[in-house]
């Protein structure tokens, strides 16, 4: 269910599209359901909010024509419900429901043979959450809402067991009960919880699964709730990686998104942020103060104090400190992008080095080549981008400017301070600089001029 207005977020972005650790909120329960084995996932949406671009592949949408409650959401999906057998209902603003908890809920439902199984938990301060009302035999009789005065009695408000908003239904009795649902309540809405007594009247049992994880009830209504959910999701993500063999030196200063993949024996130093679909191979060391976004890093890679986005770094490569790898930068095995180096849309061959203070853009650098400090590829002529090619085992002197399009051959050299505007053949030395001229006595003359200027003032 993801059709809520989310007005308390005070945002032009639909509530369920706000991110929790790099993943849209609504995608969390969808991913969990898919991992738990859901055959079909349908997201109930409002007519004026297109959530499709943010949904995981394979998820469908069903429009809820008007904001008439959680029961109204399921009524809008009756055609889908009728086509199924077992219906799992999740809330799009509850991001911490895990695949494991869903699997346990489904198992409880299957073993009970009930018409509906509701997930519950206990809270010391249940607030406005719906209360679970049980009979003298302990069986669930109904769920009473508590959002508005008059929804629940004073006695019912004392109940600490609450409805988490997650259910499993047998499809046929659910569809039938939805047809008889009433909106005769304080908010004039259709409450999904009200189908429980209708299913019970039909002779089917109502079962309950009490979740051992109170986080399943951590819903998001405003930005404060979003921060709380994000912090808890972050804690769980870090804990999961550490238990799988990743060393995180300071969890308090480390941020890792939900879809990041880390191999065992990766070490994450303080102040590091890994976002998007970043993956890191075994034995790599990231940080301190490194950010990697949607990047693929191999094994034994070191990246201190650097910023990487949409790039690839092969096994054994070194990056930084203070390097910036932009989209489509590709570093080959055992290569290096050193201090204050910026690389974009370029491939750095195996063992090649761009040690420091250089910009490499739209360039191919062959294996074993070395670029001296301050090497610049001038790839833009004011209208179009052009490519530069440096062959294998080339040696570029410090402060070389390569004005693209240009090619430096295998084993070639450039002289320090050269501006290379023409191709350098393999094995040749390319050099372009004016003849040095020394002006004798220049310093003494400047000193005398300064003295005269001082007297005049």
C-alpha positions, 0 to 999 in steps of 0.5 A: 500500500503506497497511496498515502498523501504524506502531507506531514513530509511537507514535500513535493516528493511523494512520501514513499519515494524519500530514500532510506539508505539510498533506496526509495522507502517503498522499495524496501518492503517490495525487495523483502517480499520478492526475497521471501518468494512473492510471485507477484508484487502490486503497488497500490498508488494514488492517481496523481503520483507515478511511482513506477520509475522507483519500483524494483523490476517486476513490480506492478501498480494498481491505482486507488482512485480516492484516498479512502483508507487502507481498506479502500486501497485493497478494494481498489485491488480486488481484481488482483486479489481474486486472481491469487491464493495467498495475499501478503499486504505490506505498507509502503512506509514501513521500510524495515520489514525483512524477508526473514520476518515475512517468511516467518509470517507466511509460515505461521499463516500456512500452518494455522489454516487461518483466513487471515494472519496479522503481524503484531508487536507490543509497544509501551506507548502504542499511541495511535496505532490500531489495537489488537483485541483478543477474546477470552480464548486468546484468539484475535477478534478484531483490530480497533483503530485509534487515530481519532477520538471515538475510534476505540474505547478507553479500555481498548486504548489500554491495550499494548499489542498493536497492529503493524499493518502487515497481513496475510490473507486467504484470497477468497475470504478477503475479496468477499469481506472487502465487498461488505466493508463499511466506512461508518467511522470517525474518519469515514474511511474503509479500515482494512482491519475491519475485514477481520471480524467479517472473515471471522463471521464467515467461519474462518480463524484469525491468527496472529504472528507476533514479530520479535523485531519491533522495527517492523512497526517503524513507520514514516509519517514525517521527516523525524520518522524518516531520520529514525528509520534511516538510522536504524536501517543504517545500523542493521546494514553495518551490522550485517556487513561486519558479521559477514567479515567486513571491518568497519573501524568506526560505525558511527561515522560510516554510511553504507547504502542498502544495495552496496556489496562488500566482500569479506576482509574489506576494511572501511576507515572512518568517515567513509560513505558507500552509495548506490550499487557500489561493490568492493572486492576482498582485501580492499581498504577504503577511507578514511574520508572516501566516498564511492557512488555506483562504482565497482572496485576490485580486490586489494584496492586502496582508496584514502581520502578520495571521491569516486562516482560511476567508475571501475577500479581493477584489482590492486589499483591505488587511488588517492589521496584526494583523487576524483574519479568521475563517470566512466573512469576505468583503472586497470589492474595495479594502476594508480591515480595518485594525489589530486588527480582527476580522471573522467571517461578514460581508461588507465592501463594495467600498471600505468600511473597518473601519480599526482596533480593531473587531469585526464579526460577522454583518454586511453593510457596504455599499460605501464605508462607513467604521466609526470606531475601536472600532466593535462589532457586538453580535451575540449576545444570550446565546442566538442570533446576530443580523445587522447591516446597514450601508448604502452610504456610511455613516459610523459614529463612533468607539466605536459599538456596533451591537446586532443585529438593527439596520440603518443606512441608506445615507449614515447617520451615528452619533455617537461613543460611541453605542449603536445599538439601533434602525434608523437611516434613510438619511441620518439621524444616530443618536446615543445618549449621556447628557448630559455633566455637569462636576463643578467642583473634583472634583480638589481635593476628591479630593486633600484626601480622599487627604491625610486618608486618609494622616494616618489611616494 
